[in-house]
């Protein structure tokens, strides 16, 4: 699907593991419904149903609690 435009929206951190993502907002001519889960821990960071759709790029990996072994 072609985008109308895109813009950087800063950084967003996962509330669960602290991973940091660079966020870009993509503008579409039709509504997009989706969600984004943290790549490190799986926490749902964002859900949307809009013509504005965020894109996430991992820039700093946090601590995954799922994969911890003791």
HTML snippet that shows the backbone in 3Dmol.js (N, CA, C, O; Angstrom):
<script src="https://3Dmol.org/build/3Dmol-min.js"></script>
<div id="view" style="width:600px;height:400px;position:relative"></div>
<script>
const pdb = `
ATOM      1  N   UNK A   1       0.843  -1.172   0.000  1.00  0.00           N
ATOM      2  CA  UNK A   1       0.000   0.000   0.000  1.00  0.00           C
ATOM      3  C   UNK A   1       0.892   1.239   0.000  1.00  0.00           C
ATOM      4  O   UNK A   1       1.824   1.334   0.798  1.00  0.00           O
ATOM      5  N   UNK A   2       0.613   2.166  -0.874  1.00  0.00           N
ATOM      6  CA  UNK A   2       1.404   3.394  -0.958  1.00  0.00           C
ATOM      7  C   UNK A   2       1.048   4.344   0.180  1.00  0.00           C
ATOM      8  O   UNK A   2      -0.108   4.436   0.592  1.00  0.00           O
ATOM      9  N   UNK A   3       2.053   5.042   0.677  1.00  0.00           N
ATOM     10  CA  UNK A   3       1.807   6.033   1.729  1.00  0.00           C
ATOM     11  C   UNK A   3       1.697   7.417   1.112  1.00  0.00           C
ATOM     12  O   UNK A   3       2.268   7.685   0.055  1.00  0.00           O
ATOM     13  N   UNK A   4       0.960   8.290   1.778  1.00  0.00           N
ATOM     14  CA  UNK A   4       0.899   9.685   1.356  1.00  0.00           C
ATOM     15  C   UNK A   4       2.145  10.404   1.811  1.00  0.00           C
ATOM     16  O   UNK A   4       2.744  11.171   1.056  1.00  0.00           O
ATOM     17  N   UNK A   5       2.535  10.156   3.047  1.00  0.00           N
ATOM     18  CA  UNK A   5       3.741  10.777   3.586  1.00  0.00           C
ATOM     19  C   UNK A   5       4.141  10.070   4.873  1.00  0.00           C
ATOM     20  O   UNK A   5       3.409   9.228   5.392  1.00  0.00           O
ATOM     21  N   UNK A   6       5.305  10.425   5.370  1.00  0.00           N
ATOM     22  CA  UNK A   6       5.812   9.863   6.626  1.00  0.00           C
ATOM     23  C   UNK A   6       6.527  10.963   7.389  1.00  0.00           C
ATOM     24  O   UNK A   6       7.014  11.930   6.803  1.00  0.00           O
ATOM     25  N   UNK A   7       6.583  10.801   8.703  1.00  0.00           N
ATOM     26  CA  UNK A   7       7.352  11.737   9.521  1.00  0.00           C
ATOM     27  C   UNK A   7       7.856  11.027  10.765  1.00  0.00           C
ATOM     28  O   UNK A   7       7.202  10.131  11.299  1.00  0.00           O
ATOM     29  N   UNK A   8       9.024  11.442  11.212  1.00  0.00           N
ATOM     30  CA  UNK A   8       9.582  10.885  12.445  1.00  0.00           C
ATOM     31  C   UNK A   8       8.777  11.393  13.631  1.00  0.00           C
ATOM     32  O   UNK A   8       8.366  12.552  13.676  1.00  0.00           O
ATOM     33  N   UNK A   9       8.563  10.500  14.588  1.00  0.00           N
ATOM     34  CA  UNK A   9       7.755  10.853  15.760  1.00  0.00           C
ATOM     35  C   UNK A   9       8.550  10.701  17.052  1.00  0.00           C
ATOM     36  O   UNK A   9       7.963  10.660  18.133  1.00  0.00           O
ATOM     37  N   UNK A  10       9.864  10.618  16.956  1.00  0.00           N
ATOM     38  CA  UNK A  10      10.695  10.518  18.153  1.00  0.00           C
ATOM     39  C   UNK A  10      10.926   9.083  18.580  1.00  0.00           C
ATOM     40  O   UNK A  10      10.878   8.161  17.766  1.00  0.00           O
ATOM     41  N   UNK A  11      11.177   8.907  19.863  1.00  0.00           N
ATOM     42  CA  UNK A  11      11.482   7.582  20.401  1.00  0.00           C
ATOM     43  C   UNK A  11      10.419   7.177  21.410  1.00  0.00           C
ATOM     44  O   UNK A  11       9.794   8.016  22.058  1.00  0.00           O
ATOM     45  N   UNK A  12      10.232   5.867  21.524  1.00  0.00           N
ATOM     46  CA  UNK A  12       9.270   5.311  22.467  1.00  0.00           C
ATOM     47  C   UNK A  12       9.908   4.100  23.133  1.00  0.00           C
ATOM     48  O   UNK A  12      10.576   3.300  22.479  1.00  0.00           O
ATOM     49  N   UNK A  13       9.697   3.976  24.434  1.00  0.00           N
ATOM     50  CA  UNK A  13      10.279   2.864  25.196  1.00  0.00           C
ATOM     51  C   UNK A  13       9.213   1.856  25.573  1.00  0.00           C
ATOM     52  O   UNK A  13       8.065   2.215  25.837  1.00  0.00           O
ATOM     53  N   UNK A  14       9.603   0.598  25.594  1.00  0.00           N
ATOM     54  CA  UNK A  14       8.722  -0.471  26.055  1.00  0.00           C
ATOM     55  C   UNK A  14       8.574  -0.347  27.573  1.00  0.00           C
ATOM     56  O   UNK A  14       9.570  -0.236  28.288  1.00  0.00           O
ATOM     57  N   UNK A  15       7.343  -0.366  28.059  1.00  0.00           N
ATOM     58  CA  UNK A  15       7.087  -0.247  29.498  1.00  0.00           C
ATOM     59  C   UNK A  15       7.504  -1.500  30.258  1.00  0.00           C
ATOM     60  O   UNK A  15       7.714  -1.452  31.470  1.00  0.00           O
ATOM     61  N   UNK A  16       7.623  -2.614  29.554  1.00  0.00           N
ATOM     62  CA  UNK A  16       7.945  -3.885  30.204  1.00  0.00           C
ATOM     63  C   UNK A  16       9.448  -4.117  30.343  1.00  0.00           C
ATOM     64  O   UNK A  16       9.919  -4.459  31.428  1.00  0.00           O
ATOM     65  N   UNK A  17      10.215  -3.934  29.249  1.00  0.00           N
ATOM     66  CA  UNK A  17      11.639  -4.292  29.296  1.00  0.00           C
ATOM     67  C   UNK A  17      12.589  -3.109  29.089  1.00  0.00           C
ATOM     68  O   UNK A  17      13.796  -3.245  29.288  1.00  0.00           O
ATOM     69  N   UNK A  18      12.054  -1.955  28.693  1.00  0.00           N
ATOM     70  CA  UNK A  18      12.888  -0.774  28.520  1.00  0.00           C
ATOM     71  C   UNK A  18      13.535  -0.627  27.152  1.00  0.00           C
ATOM     72  O   UNK A  18      14.306   0.310  26.943  1.00  0.00           O
ATOM     73  N   UNK A  19      13.246  -1.524  26.211  1.00  0.00           N
ATOM     74  CA  UNK A  19      13.794  -1.379  24.857  1.00  0.00           C
ATOM     75  C   UNK A  19      13.334  -0.053  24.262  1.00  0.00           C
ATOM     76  O   UNK A  19      12.219   0.401  24.519  1.00  0.00           O
ATOM     77  N   UNK A  20      14.206   0.563  23.463  1.00  0.00           N
ATOM     78  CA  UNK A  20      13.904   1.870  22.878  1.00  0.00           C
ATOM     79  C   UNK A  20      13.744   1.713  21.367  1.00  0.00           C
ATOM     80  O   UNK A  20      14.550   1.057  20.707  1.00  0.00           O
ATOM     81  N   UNK A  21      12.691   2.327  20.837  1.00  0.00           N
ATOM     82  CA  UNK A  21      12.380   2.272  19.412  1.00  0.00           C
ATOM     83  C   UNK A  21      12.307   3.677  18.836  1.00  0.00           C
ATOM     84  O   UNK A  21      11.830   4.606  19.488  1.00  0.00           O
ATOM     85  N   UNK A  22      12.785   3.819  17.610  1.00  0.00           N
ATOM     86  CA  UNK A  22      12.575   5.040  16.840  1.00  0.00           C
ATOM     87  C   UNK A  22      11.238   4.851  16.126  1.00  0.00           C
ATOM     88  O   UNK A  22      11.016   3.827  15.480  1.00  0.00           O
ATOM     89  N   UNK A  23      10.356   5.830  16.242  1.00  0.00           N
ATOM     90  CA  UNK A  23       9.009   5.710  15.686  1.00  0.00           C
ATOM     91  C   UNK A  23       8.849   6.649  14.495  1.00  0.00           C
ATOM     92  O   UNK A  23       9.210   7.824  14.559  1.00  0.00           O
ATOM     93  N   UNK A  24       8.307   6.112  13.417  1.00  0.00           N
ATOM     94  CA  UNK A  24       7.965   6.889  12.231  1.00  0.00           C
ATOM     95  C   UNK A  24       6.475   6.707  11.978  1.00  0.00           C
ATOM     96  O   UNK A  24       5.980   5.580  11.976  1.00  0.00           O
ATOM     97  N   UNK A  25       5.763   7.798  11.766  1.00  0.00           N
ATOM     98  CA  UNK A  25       4.340   7.732  11.458  1.00  0.00           C
ATOM     99  C   UNK A  25       4.174   7.772   9.944  1.00  0.00           C
ATOM    100  O   UNK A  25       4.684   8.671   9.275  1.00  0.00           O
ATOM    101  N   UNK A  26       3.453   6.784   9.411  1.00  0.00           N
ATOM    102  CA  UNK A  26       3.152   6.699   7.983  1.00  0.00           C
ATOM    103  C   UNK A  26       1.680   7.057   7.800  1.00  0.00           C
ATOM    104  O   UNK A  26       0.823   6.575   8.542  1.00  0.00           O
ATOM    105  N   UNK A  27       1.391   7.892   6.823  1.00  0.00           N
ATOM    106  CA  UNK A  27       0.023   8.326   6.546  1.00  0.00           C
ATOM    107  C   UNK A  27      -0.482   7.603   5.302  1.00  0.00           C
ATOM    108  O   UNK A  27       0.143   7.660   4.243  1.00  0.00           O
ATOM    109  N   UNK A  28      -1.615   6.926   5.438  1.00  0.00           N
ATOM    110  CA  UNK A  28      -2.200   6.138   4.357  1.00  0.00           C
ATOM    111  C   UNK A  28      -3.530   6.742   3.906  1.00  0.00           C
ATOM    112  O   UNK A  28      -4.195   7.420   4.689  1.00  0.00           O
ATOM    113  N   UNK A  29      -3.921   6.504   2.662  1.00  0.00           N
ATOM    114  CA  UNK A  29      -5.208   7.013   2.180  1.00  0.00           C
ATOM    115  C   UNK A  29      -6.401   6.238   2.746  1.00  0.00           C
ATOM    116  O   UNK A  29      -7.531   6.726   2.709  1.00  0.00           O
ATOM    117  N   UNK A  30      -6.154   5.034   3.269  1.00  0.00           N
ATOM    118  CA  UNK A  30      -7.222   4.240   3.883  1.00  0.00           C
ATOM    119  C   UNK A  30      -6.786   3.789   5.271  1.00  0.00           C
ATOM    120  O   UNK A  30      -5.599   3.788   5.596  1.00  0.00           O
ATOM    121  N   UNK A  31      -7.750   3.414   6.069  1.00  0.00           N
ATOM    122  CA  UNK A  31      -7.520   3.010   7.459  1.00  0.00           C
ATOM    123  C   UNK A  31      -6.705   1.713   7.526  1.00  0.00           C
ATOM    124  O   UNK A  31      -6.933   0.787   6.748  1.00  0.00           O
ATOM    125  N   UNK A  32      -5.762   1.660   8.455  1.00  0.00           N
ATOM    126  CA  UNK A  32      -4.952   0.470   8.721  1.00  0.00           C
ATOM    127  C   UNK A  32      -5.222   0.040  10.156  1.00  0.00           C
ATOM    128  O   UNK A  32      -5.212   0.868  11.067  1.00  0.00           O
ATOM    129  N   UNK A  33      -5.461  -1.236  10.358  1.00  0.00           N
ATOM    130  CA  UNK A  33      -5.715  -1.772  11.690  1.00  0.00           C
ATOM    131  C   UNK A  33      -4.646  -2.811  11.993  1.00  0.00           C
ATOM    132  O   UNK A  33      -4.524  -3.810  11.284  1.00  0.00           O
ATOM    133  N   UNK A  34      -3.872  -2.573  13.049  1.00  0.00           N
ATOM    134  CA  UNK A  34      -2.771  -3.483  13.369  1.00  0.00           C
ATOM    135  C   UNK A  34      -2.292  -3.204  14.790  1.00  0.00           C
ATOM    136  O   UNK A  34      -2.897  -2.415  15.516  1.00  0.00           O
ATOM    137  N   UNK A  35      -1.212  -3.853  15.173  1.00  0.00           N
ATOM    138  CA  UNK A  35      -0.618  -3.644  16.490  1.00  0.00           C
ATOM    139  C   UNK A  35       0.875  -3.899  16.388  1.00  0.00           C
ATOM    140  O   UNK A  35       1.351  -4.472  15.408  1.00  0.00           O
ATOM    141  N   UNK A  36       1.617  -3.467  17.415  1.00  0.00           N
ATOM    142  CA  UNK A  36       3.054  -3.710  17.461  1.00  0.00           C
ATOM    143  C   UNK A  36       3.421  -4.266  18.822  1.00  0.00           C
ATOM    144  O   UNK A  36       3.097  -3.679  19.854  1.00  0.00           O
ATOM    145  N   UNK A  37       4.102  -5.411  18.816  1.00  0.00           N
ATOM    146  CA  UNK A  37       4.638  -6.010  20.034  1.00  0.00           C
ATOM    147  C   UNK A  37       6.138  -5.781  20.086  1.00  0.00           C
ATOM    148  O   UNK A  37       6.817  -5.840  19.061  1.00  0.00           O
ATOM    149  N   UNK A  38       6.653  -5.520  21.280  1.00  0.00           N
ATOM    150  CA  UNK A  38       8.091  -5.350  21.479  1.00  0.00           C
ATOM    151  C   UNK A  38       8.825  -6.576  20.946  1.00  0.00           C
ATOM    152  O   UNK A  38       8.431  -7.708  21.227  1.00  0.00           O
ATOM    153  N   UNK A  39       9.876  -6.357  20.187  1.00  0.00           N
ATOM    154  CA  UNK A  39      10.672  -7.449  19.618  1.00  0.00           C
ATOM    155  C   UNK A  39      11.451  -8.212  20.680  1.00  0.00           C
ATOM    156  O   UNK A  39      11.833  -9.361  20.456  1.00  0.00           O
ATOM    157  N   UNK A  40      11.690  -7.599  21.822  1.00  0.00           N
ATOM    158  CA  UNK A  40      12.509  -8.210  22.870  1.00  0.00           C
ATOM    159  C   UNK A  40      11.667  -9.046  23.827  1.00  0.00           C
ATOM    160  O   UNK A  40      12.005 -10.197  24.106  1.00  0.00           O
ATOM    161  N   UNK A  41      10.566  -8.475  24.335  1.00  0.00           N
ATOM    162  CA  UNK A  41       9.792  -9.173  25.368  1.00  0.00           C
ATOM    163  C   UNK A  41       8.379  -9.555  24.944  1.00  0.00           C
ATOM    164  O   UNK A  41       7.719 -10.322  25.645  1.00  0.00           O
ATOM    165  N   UNK A  42       7.900  -9.040  23.817  1.00  0.00           N
ATOM    166  CA  UNK A  42       6.571  -9.384  23.335  1.00  0.00           C
ATOM    167  C   UNK A  42       5.439  -8.513  23.856  1.00  0.00           C
ATOM    168  O   UNK A  42       4.283  -8.739  23.497  1.00  0.00           O
ATOM    169  N   UNK A  43       5.736  -7.525  24.691  1.00  0.00           N
ATOM    170  CA  UNK A  43       4.720  -6.629  25.248  1.00  0.00           C
ATOM    171  C   UNK A  43       4.053  -5.830  24.124  1.00  0.00           C
ATOM    172  O   UNK A  43       4.735  -5.305  23.244  1.00  0.00           O
ATOM    173  N   UNK A  44       2.719  -5.739  24.157  1.00  0.00           N
ATOM    174  CA  UNK A  44       2.015  -4.944  23.146  1.00  0.00           C
ATOM    175  C   UNK A  44       2.203  -3.465  23.453  1.00  0.00           C
ATOM    176  O   UNK A  44       1.671  -2.949  24.435  1.00  0.00           O
ATOM    177  N   UNK A  45       2.960  -2.799  22.607  1.00  0.00           N
ATOM    178  CA  UNK A  45       3.277  -1.389  22.826  1.00  0.00           C
ATOM    179  C   UNK A  45       2.232  -0.453  22.234  1.00  0.00           C
ATOM    180  O   UNK A  45       1.974   0.619  22.780  1.00  0.00           O
ATOM    181  N   UNK A  46       1.636  -0.852  21.131  1.00  0.00           N
ATOM    182  CA  UNK A  46       0.694   0.053  20.469  1.00  0.00           C
ATOM    183  C   UNK A  46      -0.281  -0.757  19.630  1.00  0.00           C
ATOM    184  O   UNK A  46       0.089  -1.774  19.044  1.00  0.00           O
ATOM    185  N   UNK A  47      -1.534  -0.300  19.574  1.00  0.00           N
ATOM    186  CA  UNK A  47      -2.583  -0.859  18.720  1.00  0.00           C
ATOM    187  C   UNK A  47      -3.252   0.329  18.032  1.00  0.00           C
ATOM    188  O   UNK A  47      -3.470   1.364  18.660  1.00  0.00           O
ATOM    189  N   UNK A  48      -3.582   0.188  16.742  1.00  0.00           N
ATOM    190  CA  UNK A  48      -4.184   1.302  16.022  1.00  0.00           C
ATOM    191  C   UNK A  48      -5.200   0.819  14.999  1.00  0.00           C
ATOM    192  O   UNK A  48      -5.164  -0.322  14.539  1.00  0.00           O
ATOM    193  N   UNK A  49      -6.105   1.725  14.662  1.00  0.00           N
ATOM    194  CA  UNK A  49      -7.111   1.536  13.621  1.00  0.00           C
ATOM    195  C   UNK A  49      -7.351   2.927  13.043  1.00  0.00           C
ATOM    196  O   UNK A  49      -8.315   3.604  13.401  1.00  0.00           O
ATOM    197  N   UNK A  50      -6.459   3.342  12.143  1.00  0.00           N
ATOM    198  CA  UNK A  50      -6.428   4.740  11.717  1.00  0.00           C
ATOM    199  C   UNK A  50      -5.718   4.855  10.370  1.00  0.00           C
ATOM    200  O   UNK A  50      -5.156   3.879   9.874  1.00  0.00           O
ATOM    201  N   UNK A  51      -5.746   6.039   9.788  1.00  0.00           N
ATOM    202  CA  UNK A  51      -4.970   6.303   8.568  1.00  0.00           C
ATOM    203  C   UNK A  51      -3.528   6.665   8.904  1.00  0.00           C
ATOM    204  O   UNK A  51      -2.685   6.761   8.013  1.00  0.00           O
ATOM    205  N   UNK A  52      -3.244   6.868  10.200  1.00  0.00           N
ATOM    206  CA  UNK A  52      -1.877   7.100  10.676  1.00  0.00           C
ATOM    207  C   UNK A  52      -1.372   5.803  11.299  1.00  0.00           C
ATOM    208  O   UNK A  52      -1.940   5.309  12.273  1.00  0.00           O
ATOM    209  N   UNK A  53      -0.307   5.263  10.731  1.00  0.00           N
ATOM    210  CA  UNK A  53       0.215   3.972  11.170  1.00  0.00           C
ATOM    211  C   UNK A  53       1.668   4.121  11.616  1.00  0.00           C
ATOM    212  O   UNK A  53       2.507   4.565  10.833  1.00  0.00           O
ATOM    213  N   UNK A  54       1.980   3.755  12.872  1.00  0.00           N
ATOM    214  CA  UNK A  54       3.359   3.885  13.335  1.00  0.00           C
ATOM    215  C   UNK A  54       4.243   2.741  12.844  1.00  0.00           C
ATOM    216  O   UNK A  54       3.789   1.606  12.701  1.00  0.00           O
ATOM    217  N   UNK A  55       5.496   3.054  12.591  1.00  0.00           N
ATOM    218  CA  UNK A  55       6.513   2.056  12.284  1.00  0.00           C
ATOM    219  C   UNK A  55       7.577   2.121  13.367  1.00  0.00           C
ATOM    220  O   UNK A  55       7.953   3.213  13.792  1.00  0.00           O
ATOM    221  N   UNK A  56       8.065   0.984  13.819  1.00  0.00           N
ATOM    222  CA  UNK A  56       9.011   0.934  14.934  1.00  0.00           C
ATOM    223  C   UNK A  56      10.330   0.319  14.486  1.00  0.00           C
ATOM    224  O   UNK A  56      10.345  -0.710  13.810  1.00  0.00           O
ATOM    225  N   UNK A  57      11.445   0.955  14.869  1.00  0.00           N
ATOM    226  CA  UNK A  57      12.780   0.425  14.587  1.00  0.00           C
ATOM    227  C   UNK A  57      13.525   0.345  15.915  1.00  0.00           C
ATOM    228  O   UNK A  57      13.712   1.358  16.590  1.00  0.00           O
ATOM    229  N   UNK A  58      13.947  -0.859  16.287  1.00  0.00           N
ATOM    230  CA  UNK A  58      14.659  -1.071  17.545  1.00  0.00           C
ATOM    231  C   UNK A  58      16.016  -0.376  17.496  1.00  0.00           C
ATOM    232  O   UNK A  58      16.816  -0.629  16.595  1.00  0.00           O
ATOM    233  N   UNK A  59      16.274   0.508  18.477  1.00  0.00           N
ATOM    234  CA  UNK A  59      17.555   1.214  18.525  1.00  0.00           C
ATOM    235  C   UNK A  59      18.352   0.884  19.781  1.00  0.00           C
ATOM    236  O   UNK A  59      19.567   1.078  19.812  1.00  0.00           O
ATOM    237  N   UNK A  60      17.676   0.386  20.818  1.00  0.00           N
ATOM    238  CA  UNK A  60      18.375  -0.008  22.049  1.00  0.00           C
ATOM    239  C   UNK A  60      17.620  -1.157  22.700  1.00  0.00           C
ATOM    240  O   UNK A  60      16.457  -1.024  23.081  1.00  0.00           O
ATOM    241  N   UNK A  61      18.300  -2.271  22.818  1.00  0.00           N
ATOM    242  CA  UNK A  61      17.679  -3.482  23.360  1.00  0.00           C
ATOM    243  C   UNK A  61      17.605  -3.414  24.887  1.00  0.00           C
ATOM    244  O   UNK A  61      18.593  -3.103  25.553  1.00  0.00           O
ATOM    245  N   UNK A  62      16.419  -3.709  25.434  1.00  0.00           N
ATOM    246  CA  UNK A  62      16.227  -3.756  26.881  1.00  0.00           C
ATOM    247  C   UNK A  62      16.493  -5.161  27.409  1.00  0.00           C
ATOM    248  O   UNK A  62      17.068  -6.000  26.715  1.00  0.00           O
ATOM    249  N   UNK A  63      16.072  -5.404  28.632  1.00  0.00           N
ATOM    250  CA  UNK A  63      16.258  -6.705  29.274  1.00  0.00           C
ATOM    251  C   UNK A  63      14.980  -7.519  29.172  1.00  0.00           C
ATOM    252  O   UNK A  63      13.962  -7.152  29.758  1.00  0.00           O
ATOM    253  N   UNK A  64      15.023  -8.623  28.434  1.00  0.00           N
ATOM    254  CA  UNK A  64      13.867  -9.504  28.309  1.00  0.00           C
ATOM    255  C   UNK A  64      13.739 -10.357  29.557  1.00  0.00           C
ATOM    256  O   UNK A  64      14.693 -11.026  29.954  1.00  0.00           O
ATOM    257  N   UNK A  65      12.582 -10.340  30.171  1.00  0.00           N
ATOM    258  CA  UNK A  65      12.335 -11.164  31.358  1.00  0.00           C
ATOM    259  C   UNK A  65      11.934 -12.575  30.973  1.00  0.00           C
ATOM    260  O   UNK A  65      12.083 -13.499  31.774  1.00  0.00           O
ATOM    261  N   UNK A  66      11.423 -12.760  29.749  1.00  0.00           N
ATOM    262  CA  UNK A  66      11.001 -14.080  29.275  1.00  0.00           C
ATOM    263  C   UNK A  66      12.165 -15.057  29.185  1.00  0.00           C
ATOM    264  O   UNK A  66      12.023 -16.232  29.523  1.00  0.00           O
ATOM    265  N   UNK A  67      13.309 -14.574  28.731  1.00  0.00           N
ATOM    266  CA  UNK A  67      14.443 -15.447  28.444  1.00  0.00           C
ATOM    267  C   UNK A  67      15.433 -15.569  29.586  1.00  0.00           C
ATOM    268  O   UNK A  67      16.508 -16.144  29.411  1.00  0.00           O
ATOM    269  N   UNK A  68      15.088 -15.036  30.760  1.00  0.00           N
ATOM    270  CA  UNK A  68      16.011 -15.124  31.888  1.00  0.00           C
ATOM    271  C   UNK A  68      16.079 -16.554  32.400  1.00  0.00           C
ATOM    272  O   UNK A  68      15.060 -17.233  32.523  1.00  0.00           O
ATOM    273  N   UNK A  69      17.279 -16.996  32.694  1.00  0.00           N
ATOM    274  CA  UNK A  69      17.464 -18.314  33.302  1.00  0.00           C
ATOM    275  C   UNK A  69      18.246 -18.135  34.586  1.00  0.00           C
ATOM    276  O   UNK A  69      19.150 -17.304  34.665  1.00  0.00           O
ATOM    277  N   UNK A  70      17.891 -18.921  35.594  1.00  0.00           N
ATOM    278  CA  UNK A  70      18.597 -18.808  36.871  1.00  0.00           C
ATOM    279  C   UNK A  70      19.224 -20.113  37.246  1.00  0.00           C
ATOM    280  O   UNK A  70      19.863 -20.212  38.293  1.00  0.00           O
TER     281      UNK A  70
END
`;
const viewer = $3Dmol.createViewer("view");
viewer.addModel(pdb, "pdb");
viewer.setStyle({}, {cartoon: {color: "spectrum"}});
viewer.zoomTo();
viewer.render();
</script>
